[in-house]
Amino acid sequence: MDLEKDIITVRPQETIDTIQRLPNFVGISEATAGSSGISMNIVVIPAGAKAEPHYHKGYETAIYLLKGSVETFYGENLKKSVVNHQGDFIFIPAGVPHQPVNLSTTEAAMALVARNDANEQESVQVYHPEQG
């Protein structure tokens, strides 16, 4: 038991740009809270927008879709896809290439995203599907 550590509150006021090219409200990370094995953020997919195809090298991702409907293309050359809606929990295994796309052209989609990586942007790798 560690009686000397403090509970940390993070209240992000603005988004940051990410490698995925989606705005993020950074919540818990090593930089914001001193975490060593977890990060948690809110990601926004603007109306009609999509992320840069990418994967997370060595880290799993858990997502709760707070608002909207998103189609995620994934796997080799992004040939597979799954559609998720508000209220869905989504798991992306480490190393799986993916590209979420907001299905609405008028409303932003929002998701709570957690990873077992305290510095999650450092593990993001851009994925270049083969042109067919």
Phi and psi in degrees as a GROMACS rama.xvg file:
@    title "Ramachandran Plot"
@    xaxis  label "Phi"
@    yaxis  label "Psi"
@TYPE xy
-118.083  102.409  ASP-2
-83.2357  -5.85621  LEU-3
-99.0143  -11.8145  GLU-4
-79.982  151.575  LYS-5
-101.547  153.398  ASP-6
-83.3638  133.719  ILE-7
-107.092  134.305  ILE-8
-111.58  133.261  THR-9
-121.652  128.257  VAL-10
-125.564  84.671  ARG-11
-66.4998  135.073  PRO-12
-105.138  -18.643  GLN-13
-144.688  158.94  GLU-14
-85.1286  159.263  THR-15
-116.921  156.41  ILE-16
-81.7586  146.727  ASP-17
-126.463  168.592  THR-18
-60.1575  -32.6942  ILE-19
-72.9238  -8.02637  GLN-20
65.2988  37.5205  ARG-21
-126.99  140.74  LEU-22
-68.0451  137.408  PRO-23
-126.696  139.049  ASN-24
-95.4319  108.938  PHE-25
-75.0105  123.512  VAL-26
-101.448  -93.8624  GLY-27
-98.1507  130.085  ILE-28
-159.745  176.092  SER-29
-61.4493  -41.3407  GLU-30
-68.1175  -37.6696  ALA-31
-89.5653  -31.5114  THR-32
-131.684  -4.43075  ALA-33
78.6101  18.5226  GLY-34
-67.1562  154.333  SER-35
-116.344  -13.6376  SER-36
-145.014  14.3855  GLY-37
-152.161  148.557  ILE-38
-135.032  153.532  SER-39
-149.395  127.607  MET-40
-139.49  167.346  ASN-41
-106.022  126.263  ILE-42
-107.256  140.683  VAL-43
-115.403  129.882  VAL-44
-110.614  105.677  ILE-45
-57.5609  159.549  PRO-46
-51.183  128.823  ALA-47
71.7596  6.76116  GLY-48
-97.747  167.322  ALA-49
-144.126  157.571  LYS-50
-80.2006  160.957  ALA-51
-67.216  135.213  GLU-52
-57.916  134.863  PRO-53
-160.526  173.42  HIS-54
-145.599  164.084  TYR-55
-109.735  109.095  HIS-56
-70.9345  108.089  LYS-57
83.8559  5.5652  GLY-58
-133.888  139.123  TYR-59
-84.8272  156.724  GLU-60
-129.812  132.399  THR-61
-118.143  133.296  ALA-62
-129.924  140.826  ILE-63
-121.423  118.023  TYR-64
-80.0437  107.461  LEU-65
-77.3545  -33.9502  LEU-66
-155.071  135.083  LYS-67
99.368  -175.03  GLY-68
-129.384  133.095  SER-69
-132.817  134.118  VAL-70
-102.205  127.765  GLU-71
-111.976  118.455  THR-72
-87.612  139.083  PHE-73
-154.805  170.692  TYR-74
84.984  -171.045  GLY-75
-57.1533  124.336  GLU-76
55.3157  20.7662  ASN-77
55.8771  37.1887  LEU-78
-79.0157  -21.6104  LYS-79
-95.6393  160.325  LYS-80
-152.439  156.347  SER-81
-140.292  140.895  VAL-82
-106.07  130.152  VAL-83
-123.081  152.808  ASN-84
-126.866  164.712  HIS-85
-43.8672  131.471  GLN-86
95.2347  -7.59132  GLY-87
-81.7808  142.139  ASP-88
-95.9593  139.801  PHE-89
-132.993  135.718  ILE-90
-118.702  128.569  PHE-91
-117.691  114.481  ILE-92
-63.5187  156.414  PRO-93
-56.5155  138.121  ALA-94
80.9106  0.466597  GLY-95
-84.9306  117.582  VAL-96
-63.7438  140.723  PRO-97
-155.406  159.202  HIS-98
-148.125  101.108  GLN-99
-77.5117  142.31  PRO-100
-129.627  126.917  VAL-101
-72.2926  124.27  ASN-102
-79.8697  -11.5828  LEU-103
-94.6749  138.915  SER-104
-96.8465  0.27061  THR-105
-123.303  -20.2472  THR-106
-126.362  139.618  GLU-107
-71.2108  149.083  ALA-108
-100.902  147.328  ALA-109
-135.237  142.189  MET-110
-141.989  146.298  ALA-111
-91.1508  123.682  LEU-112
-122.804  127.513  VAL-113
-123.182  141.936  ALA-114
-136.398  152.404  ARG-115
-86.8827  53.3874  ASN-116
-150.766  116.267  ASP-117
-71.5067  -17.3089  ALA-118
-125.905  59.4805  ASN-119
-56.9466  -31.5697  GLU-120
-66.8236  -24.9319  GLN-121
-69.4386  -20.3662  GLU-122
-97.3551  -3.44259  SER-123
-75.8906  129.075  VAL-124
-122.139  130.229  GLN-125
-67.3387  139.036  VAL-126
-112.334  131.689  TYR-127
-113.223  97.0626  HIS-128
-62.8947  149.503  PRO-129
-68.0636  139.933  GLU-130
-82.5256  123.425  GLN-131
